[in-house]
Amino acid sequence: MKALGPLGLLALGAITFAQTPVAQSPVKVTRQSAPDKALIFEVTIPASRSAVWQAFTTSDGLSTWLTPGAVVDLRKGGEWTAHFPGGKEGGGTILSFVPEEELTLSAMAPERFPTVREQRTTAKFQFAADGESTVVRLVQTGWKSGEEWDQAYDYLAKGNAQLLATLRRRFTDGPLDWEKEWGIPKK
């Protein structure tokens, strides 16, 4: 399964939600339409918070599950980028982080959504210990109106669920073998 790039919940009675089941996925996806449009994802990873944080916020760690060409410069303004085969890039720019708790990105949409890619959304990843596991929650906000924005929203509802399912897979099955996954020879 190839990862597609990535990229506060208000608990008010006026919020409308639509649950989107992802076929055989451990990721819960919520499409929030009001008061502010958002995509909300949640997955439980069978690993410690520090192990999940390392896999998510270091180049070596990200390269074990997202793509072998991952780059993380963990600082405000640093990059969190996946360099996929064929020259495609996903990820974004780090806006803020709290070690082992939260990472917020100015997230790039895929190239097929040029306006959304240029204007970006905000992707906030939260990491919470749950016994010996870690709950990873992604809240993606900053959605605007228009056909391209609606298409990107639908695409990323699936793509970011796949992203988090792949992160979980990294901890259930071990680091991804890129030669087996994508035919990329081992270094």
Phi and psi in degrees as GROMACS dihedral restraints (atoms count N, CA, C in turn):
[ dihedral_restraints ]
;  ai    aj    ak    al  type     phi  dphi    fc
    3     4     5     6     1   -88.4    20    10
    4     5     6     7     1   135.2    20    10
    6     7     8     9     1   -76.5    20    10
    7     8     9    10     1   136.3    20    10
    9    10    11    12     1   -97.3    20    10
   10    11    12    13     1   144.1    20    10
   12    13    14    15     1   -51.0    20    10
   13    14    15    16     1   164.5    20    10
   15    16    17    18     1   -74.9    20    10
   16    17    18    19     1   -95.2    20    10
   24    25    26    27     1   -64.0    20    10
   25    26    27    28     1   127.7    20    10
   27    28    29    30     1   -98.9    20    10
   28    29    30    31     1   125.5    20    10
   30    31    32    33     1   -94.7    20    10
   31    32    33    34     1    75.2    20    10
   33    34    35    36     1  -113.9    20    10
   34    35    36    37     1   149.1    20    10
   36    37    38    39     1   -61.7    20    10
   37    38    39    40     1   -23.0    20    10
   39    40    41    42     1   -81.9    20    10
   40    41    42    43     1    -6.3    20    10
   42    43    44    45     1   -71.8    20    10
   43    44    45    46     1   135.3    20    10
   45    46    47    48     1  -108.8    20    10
   46    47    48    49     1   134.8    20    10
   48    49    50    51     1  -123.6    20    10
   49    50    51    52     1   149.9    20    10
   51    52    53    54     1  -132.5    20    10
   52    53    54    55     1   119.2    20    10
   54    55    56    57     1   -78.2    20    10
   55    56    57    58     1   134.2    20    10
   57    58    59    60     1  -116.7    20    10
   58    59    60    61     1   105.1    20    10
   60    61    62    63     1   -71.2    20    10
   61    62    63    64     1   135.9    20    10
   63    64    65    66     1  -103.3    20    10
   64    65    66    67     1   120.3    20    10
   66    67    68    69     1   -48.5    20    10
   67    68    69    70     1   120.4    20    10
   69    70    71    72     1    49.2    20    10
   70    71    72    73     1    38.1    20    10
   72    73    74    75     1  -109.6    20    10
   73    74    75    76     1   141.8    20    10
   75    76    77    78     1   -79.7    20    10
   76    77    78    79     1     1.3    20    10
   78    79    80    81     1   -97.0    20    10
   79    80    81    82     1   126.7    20    10
   81    82    83    84     1   -87.7    20    10
   82    83    84    85     1   129.0    20    10
   84    85    86    87     1  -118.2    20    10
   85    86    87    88     1   128.7    20    10
   87    88    89    90     1  -121.8    20    10
   88    89    90    91     1   128.8    20    10
   90    91    92    93     1   -99.5    20    10
   91    92    93    94     1   113.7    20    10
   93    94    95    96     1  -101.8    20    10
   94    95    96    97     1   125.6    20    10
   96    97    98    99     1  -101.8    20    10
   97    98    99   100     1   -24.1    20    10
   99   100   101   102     1  -148.4    20    10
  100   101   102   103     1   152.2    20    10
  102   103   104   105     1   -73.4    20    10
  103   104   105   106     1   -27.1    20    10
  105   106   107   108     1  -124.2    20    10
  106   107   108   109     1   135.5    20    10
  108   109   110   111     1   -62.6    20    10
  109   110   111   112     1   133.5    20    10
  111   112   113   114     1  -154.4    20    10
  112   113   114   115     1   158.8    20    10
  114   115   116   117     1  -113.1    20    10
  115   116   117   118     1   132.5    20    10
  117   118   119   120     1  -127.3    20    10
  118   119   120   121     1   126.9    20    10
  120   121   122   123     1  -123.4    20    10
  121   122   123   124     1   146.1    20    10
  123   124   125   126     1  -146.9    20    10
  124   125   126   127     1   135.2    20    10
  126   127   128   129     1  -145.5    20    10
  127   128   129   130     1   145.5    20    10
  129   130   131   132     1  -101.1    20    10
  130   131   132   133     1   126.2    20    10
  132   133   134   135     1  -105.6    20    10
  133   134   135   136     1   127.8    20    10
  135   136   137   138     1   -78.7    20    10
  136   137   138   139     1    66.1    20    10
  138   139   140   141     1  -160.3    20    10
  139   140   141   142     1   162.8    20    10
  141   142   143   144     1   -66.5    20    10
  142   143   144   145     1   156.8    20    10
  144   145   146   147     1   -60.1    20    10
  145   146   147   148     1   -40.0    20    10
  147   148   149   150     1   -65.6    20    10
  148   149   150   151     1   -37.8    20    10
  150   151   152   153     1   -67.6    20    10
  151   152   153   154     1   -41.3    20    10
  153   154   155   156     1   -66.8    20    10
  154   155   156   157     1   -42.7    20    10
  156   157   158   159     1   -58.7    20    10
  157   158   159   160     1   -44.7    20    10
  159   160   161   162     1   -63.2    20    10
  160   161   162   163     1   -40.9    20    10
  162   163   164   165     1   -67.5    20    10
  163   164   165   166     1   -24.2    20    10
  165   166   167   168     1   -96.6    20    10
  166   167   168   169     1   -25.6    20    10
  168   169   170   171     1  -122.2    20    10
  169   170   171   172     1    17.0    20    10
  171   172   173   174     1  -129.7    20    10
  172   173   174   175     1   151.4    20    10
  174   175   176   177     1   -60.3    20    10
  175   176   177   178     1   -45.6    20    10
  177   178   179   180     1   -62.3    20    10
  178   179   180   181     1   -43.3    20    10
  180   181   182   183     1   -65.5    20    10
  181   182   183   184     1   -46.6    20    10
  183   184   185   186     1   -63.3    20    10
  184   185   186   187     1   -32.2    20    10
  186   187   188   189     1   -71.3    20    10
  187   188   189   190     1   -10.2    20    10
  189   190   191   192     1   -84.1    20    10
  190   191   192   193     1    -9.7    20    10
  192   193   194   195     1  -145.5    20    10
  193   194   195   196     1   -22.4    20    10
  195   196   197   198     1   -99.0    20    10
  196   197   198   199     1   -51.3    20    10
  198   199   200   201     1  -170.4    20    10
  199   200   201   202     1   148.9    20    10
  201   202   203   204     1   -67.2    20    10
  202   203   204   205     1   -14.6    20    10
  204   205   206   207     1  -103.3    20    10
  205   206   207   208     1    45.7    20    10
  207   208   209   210     1   -89.7    20    10
  208   209   210   211     1   142.5    20    10
  210   211   212   213     1  -131.9    20    10
  211   212   213   214     1   125.5    20    10
  213   214   215   216     1  -126.9    20    10
  214   215   216   217     1   125.2    20    10
  216   217   218   219     1  -118.5    20    10
  217   218   219   220     1    88.4    20    10
  219   220   221   222     1   -72.7    20    10
  220   221   222   223     1    85.0    20    10
  222   223   224   225     1  -161.8    20    10
  223   224   225   226     1   158.7    20    10
  225   226   227   228     1   -59.1    20    10
  226   227   228   229     1   126.5    20    10
  228   229   230   231     1    88.5    20    10
  229   230   231   232     1    -6.0    20    10
  231   232   233   234     1   -77.4    20    10
  232   233   234   235     1   166.6    20    10
  234   235   236   237     1   -94.2    20    10
  235   236   237   238     1   149.0    20    10
  237   238   239   240     1  -131.9    20    10
  238   239   240   241     1    89.4    20    10
  240   241   242   243     1  -128.1    20    10
  241   242   243   244     1   137.5    20    10
  243   244   245   246     1  -105.4    20    10
  244   245   246   247     1   120.7    20    10
  246   247   248   249     1  -101.2    20    10
  247   248   249   250     1   103.6    20    10
  249   250   251   252     1   -87.0    20    10
  250   251   252   253     1   159.2    20    10
  252   253   254   255     1   -55.9    20    10
  253   254   255   256     1   145.9    20    10
  255   256   257   258     1    86.5    20    10
  256   257   258   259     1     6.7    20    10
  258   259   260   261     1    86.0    20    10
  259   260   261   262     1     4.2    20    10
  261   262   263   264     1   -77.1    20    10
  262   263   264   265     1   145.9    20    10
  264   265   266   267     1  -128.3    20    10
  265   266   267   268     1   145.2    20    10
  267   268   269   270     1  -139.5    20    10
  268   269   270   271     1   171.7    20    10
  270   271   272   273     1   116.8    20    10
  271   272   273   274     1  -134.6    20    10
  273   274   275   276     1   170.4    20    10
  274   275   276   277     1  -163.3    20    10
  276   277   278   279     1  -109.3    20    10
  277   278   279   280     1   134.8    20    10
  279   280   281   282     1   -72.9    20    10
  280   281   282   283     1   122.1    20    10
  282   283   284   285     1   -89.9    20    10
  283   284   285   286     1   -40.1    20    10
  285   286   287   288     1  -166.0    20    10
  286   287   288   289     1   164.0    20    10
  288   289   290   291     1  -158.8    20    10
  289   290   291   292     1   152.0    20    10
  291   292   293   294     1  -123.7    20    10
  292   293   294   295     1   115.5    20    10
  294   295   296   297     1   -48.3    20    10
  295   296   297   298     1   130.1    20    10
  297   298   299   300     1    61.5    20    10
  298   299   300   301     1    10.8    20    10
  300   301   302   303     1  -124.4    20    10
  301   302   303   304     1   -43.2    20    10
  303   304   305   306     1  -158.0    20    10
  304   305   306   307     1   142.0    20    10
  306   307   308   309     1  -136.2    20    10
  307   308   309   310     1   124.3    20    10
  309   310   311   312     1  -116.9    20    10
  310   311   312   313     1   129.7    20    10
  312   313   314   315     1  -119.4    20    10
  313   314   315   316     1   149.6    20    10
  315   316   317   318     1   -87.7    20    10
  316   317   318   319     1   102.9    20    10
  318   319   320   321     1   -91.3    20    10
  319   320   321   322     1   134.2    20    10
  321   322   323   324     1   -85.7    20    10
  322   323   324   325     1   132.9    20    10
  324   325   326   327     1   -81.3    20    10
  325   326   327   328     1   163.2    20    10
  327   328   329   330     1   -59.4    20    10
  328   329   330   331     1   158.6    20    10
  330   331   332   333     1   -55.8    20    10
  331   332   333   334     1   -28.2    20    10
  333   334   335   336     1   -66.6    20    10
  334   335   336   337     1    -9.6    20    10
  336   337   338   339     1  -120.9    20    10
  337   338   339   340     1    71.3    20    10
  339   340   341   342     1   -61.1    20    10
  340   341   342   343     1   -38.2    20    10
  342   343   344   345     1   -67.4    20    10
  343   344   345   346     1   -46.2    20    10
  345   346   347   348     1   -65.1    20    10
  346   347   348   349     1   -39.1    20    10
  348   349   350   351     1   -62.2    20    10
  349   350   351   352     1   -42.3    20    10
  351   352   353   354     1   -70.8    20    10
  352   353   354   355     1   -43.9    20    10
  354   355   356   357     1   -83.5    20    10
  355   356   357   358     1   -26.3    20    10
  357   358   359   360     1    67.0    20    10
  358   359   360   361     1   160.9    20    10
  360   361   362   363     1  -116.9    20    10
  361   362   363   364     1   175.0    20    10
  363   364   365   366     1  -108.9    20    10
  364   365   366   367     1   127.3    20    10
  366   367   368   369     1  -115.8    20    10
  367   368   369   370     1   114.3    20    10
  369   370   371   372     1  -108.6    20    10
  370   371   372   373     1   115.0    20    10
  372   373   374   375     1   -98.2    20    10
  373   374   375   376     1   127.8    20    10
  375   376   377   378     1  -117.9    20    10
  376   377   378   379     1   141.4    20    10
  378   379   380   381     1  -123.2    20    10
  379   380   381   382     1   118.1    20    10
  381   382   383   384     1  -127.3    20    10
  382   383   384   385     1   128.8    20    10
  384   385   386   387     1   -67.0    20    10
  385   386   387   388     1   139.4    20    10
  387   388   389   390     1  -140.0    20    10
  388   389   390   391     1    83.2    20    10
  390   391   392   393     1    66.3    20    10
  391   392   393   394     1  -125.7    20    10
  393   394   395   396     1   -90.1    20    10
  394   395   396   397     1     3.3    20    10
  396   397   398   399     1  -110.7    20    10
  397   398   399   400     1   175.2    20    10
  399   400   401   402     1  -132.1    20    10
  400   401   402   403     1   130.2    20    10
  402   403   404   405     1   -92.7    20    10
  403   404   405   406     1   122.0    20    10
  405   406   407   408     1  -106.0    20    10
  406   407   408   409     1   126.6    20    10
  408   409   410   411     1  -122.6    20    10
  409   410   411   412     1   132.0    20    10
  411   412   413   414     1  -117.1    20    10
  412   413   414   415     1   125.3    20    10
  414   415   416   417     1  -117.4    20    10
  415   416   417   418     1   115.2    20    10
  417   418   419   420     1  -108.7    20    10
  418   419   420   421     1   117.9    20    10
  420   421   422   423     1  -125.7    20    10
  421   422   423   424     1  -179.4    20    10
  423   424   425   426     1    92.7    20    10
  424   425   426   427     1    17.0    20    10
  426   427   428   429     1   -72.2    20    10
  427   428   429   430     1   137.9    20    10
  429   430   431   432     1  -110.5    20    10
  430   431   432   433     1   177.1    20    10
  432   433   434   435     1   -89.6    20    10
  433   434   435   436     1   152.9    20    10
  435   436   437   438     1   130.3    20    10
  436   437   438   439     1   159.7    20    10
  438   439   440   441     1   -60.0    20    10
  439   440   441   442     1   -45.3    20    10
  441   442   443   444     1   -64.1    20    10
  442   443   444   445     1   -40.4    20    10
  444   445   446   447     1   -63.8    20    10
  445   446   447   448     1   -40.8    20    10
  447   448   449   450     1   -65.6    20    10
  448   449   450   451     1   -40.1    20    10
  450   451   452   453     1   -66.1    20    10
  451   452   453   454     1   -41.5    20    10
  453   454   455   456     1   -64.8    20    10
  454   455   456   457     1   -39.5    20    10
  456   457   458   459     1   -59.3    20    10
  457   458   459   460     1   -48.6    20    10
  459   460   461   462     1   -64.0    20    10
  460   461   462   463     1   -43.1    20    10
  462   463   464   465     1   -62.2    20    10
  463   464   465   466     1   -46.2    20    10
  465   466   467   468     1   -75.8    20    10
  466   467   468   469     1   -20.3    20    10
  468   469   470   471     1   -60.6    20    10
  469   470   471   472     1   -36.1    20    10
  471   472   473   474     1   -85.6    20    10
  472   473   474   475     1   -46.0    20    10
  474   475   476   477     1   -63.0    20    10
  475   476   477   478     1   -42.3    20    10
  477   478   479   480     1   -75.9    20    10
  478   479   480   481     1   -26.0    20    10
  480   481   482   483     1   -65.0    20    10
  481   482   483   484     1   -41.1    20    10
  483   484   485   486     1   -65.8    20    10
  484   485   486   487     1   -39.8    20    10
  486   487   488   489     1   -55.2    20    10
  487   488   489   490     1   -50.4    20    10
  489   490   491   492     1   -71.6    20    10
  490   491   492   493     1   -31.9    20    10
  492   493   494   495     1   -64.8    20    10
  493   494   495   496     1   -36.3    20    10
  495   496   497   498     1   -69.5    20    10
  496   497   498   499     1   -38.3    20    10
  498   499   500   501     1   -59.2    20    10
  499   500   501   502     1   -45.4    20    10
  501   502   503   504     1   -62.1    20    10
  502   503   504   505     1   -43.8    20    10
  504   505   506   507     1   -58.5    20    10
  505   506   507   508     1   -36.1    20    10
  507   508   509   510     1   -58.0    20    10
  508   509   510   511     1   -35.0    20    10
  510   511   512   513     1   -90.5    20    10
  511   512   513   514     1   -20.1    20    10
  513   514   515   516     1   -87.9    20    10
  514   515   516   517     1   -33.4    20    10
  516   517   518   519     1  -114.1    20    10
  517   518   519   520     1    -7.3    20    10
  519   520   521   522     1    97.2    20    10
  520   521   522   523     1   172.9    20    10
  522   523   524   525     1   -55.2    20    10
  523   524   525   526     1   143.8    20    10
  525   526   527   528     1   -68.9    20    10
  526   527   528   529     1   141.5    20    10
  528   529   530   531     1   -92.7    20    10
  529   530   531   532     1   102.4    20    10
  531   532   533   534     1   -66.5    20    10
  532   533   534   535     1   -27.0    20    10
  534   535   536   537     1   -66.3    20    10
  535   536   537   538     1   -42.6    20    10
  537   538   539   540     1   -71.1    20    10
  538   539   540   541     1   -41.0    20    10
  540   541   542   543     1   -69.3    20    10
  541   542   543   544     1   -50.0    20    10
  543   544   545   546     1  -128.5    20    10
  544   545   546   547     1     2.6    20    10
  546   547   548   549     1    76.2    20    10
  547   548   549   550     1    20.6    20    10
  549   550   551   552     1   -88.0    20    10
  550   551   552   553     1   119.7    20    10
  552   553   554   555     1   -61.5    20    10
  553   554   555   556     1   147.9    20    10
  555   556   557   558     1   -69.9    20    10
  556   557   558   559     1   145.6    20    10
